Amino acid sequence: MNTALIVTTYNRPDALAVVLEGYCRQSDHDFELVVADDGSKKDTTDVVQQFARRAPFRVTHVWHED
């Protein structure tokens, strides 16, 4: 695996969940998905953690203080 996809987010866990589901529907899962979080609240972390448990590819959540 040499491909990493980056998804940016900030306090929109609803929209993030839709985007993440779209990546699960891809036919090729040979990539890592990085969620770059600009200081969102805990509900965004919860969405990413729940998604990462069932994703068919590696998911990394990078968070920094707002």
C-alpha positions as CSV (number, residue, x, y, z in Angstrom):
1,M,0.0,0.0,0.0
2,N,1.4,3.3,-1.1
3,T,-1.7,5.4,-1.3
4,A,-3.0,7.6,1.5
5,L,-6.3,9.6,1.2
6,I,-6.8,12.6,3.5
7,V,-10.2,13.7,4.6
8,T,-10.4,17.0,6.5
9,T,-13.1,17.7,9.1
10,Y,-14.2,20.1,11.8
11,N,-17.3,19.5,14.0
12,R,-19.4,17.9,11.3
13,P,-19.6,14.2,12.3
14,D,-22.7,13.7,10.3
15,A,-21.1,14.8,7.1
16,L,-17.9,12.9,7.9
17,A,-19.9,9.7,8.4
18,V,-21.3,10.0,4.9
19,V,-17.9,10.6,3.4
20,L,-16.3,7.7,5.2
21,E,-19.2,5.3,4.1
22,G,-18.4,6.4,0.5
23,Y,-14.9,5.1,0.8
24,C,-16.2,1.7,2.1
25,R,-18.1,1.3,-1.2
26,Q,-15.0,1.6,-3.3
27,S,-14.1,-1.6,-5.1
28,D,-10.4,-1.0,-4.4
29,H,-9.5,-0.9,-0.7
30,D,-5.7,-0.7,-1.1
31,F,-5.2,2.6,0.7
32,E,-5.0,4.2,4.1
33,L,-7.5,6.8,5.0
34,V,-6.3,9.7,7.3
35,V,-8.9,11.9,8.9
36,A,-7.3,15.3,9.6
37,D,-9.3,16.9,12.3
38,D,-9.0,20.6,13.1
39,G,-10.0,20.3,16.8
40,S,-13.5,18.8,16.6
41,K,-15.4,17.7,19.7
42,K,-15.6,14.1,21.0
43,D,-18.5,13.1,18.8
44,T,-16.2,13.3,15.7
45,T,-13.7,11.0,17.4
46,D,-16.5,8.6,18.2
47,V,-17.5,8.5,14.5
48,V,-14.0,7.8,13.4
49,Q,-13.4,5.1,16.0
50,Q,-16.6,3.3,15.1
51,F,-15.8,3.5,11.4
52,A,-12.2,2.3,11.9
53,R,-13.4,-0.9,13.7
54,R,-15.2,-2.1,10.6
55,A,-13.4,-0.4,7.7
56,P,-11.6,-2.8,5.2
57,F,-8.6,-0.5,5.2
58,R,-6.4,1.3,7.8
59,V,-7.9,4.5,9.3
60,T,-5.9,7.1,11.2
61,H,-7.3,10.0,13.1
62,V,-5.0,13.0,13.4
63,W,-6.4,15.6,15.8
64,H,-4.9,18.9,17.0
65,E,-6.3,21.5,19.3
66,D,-8.7,24.1,17.8
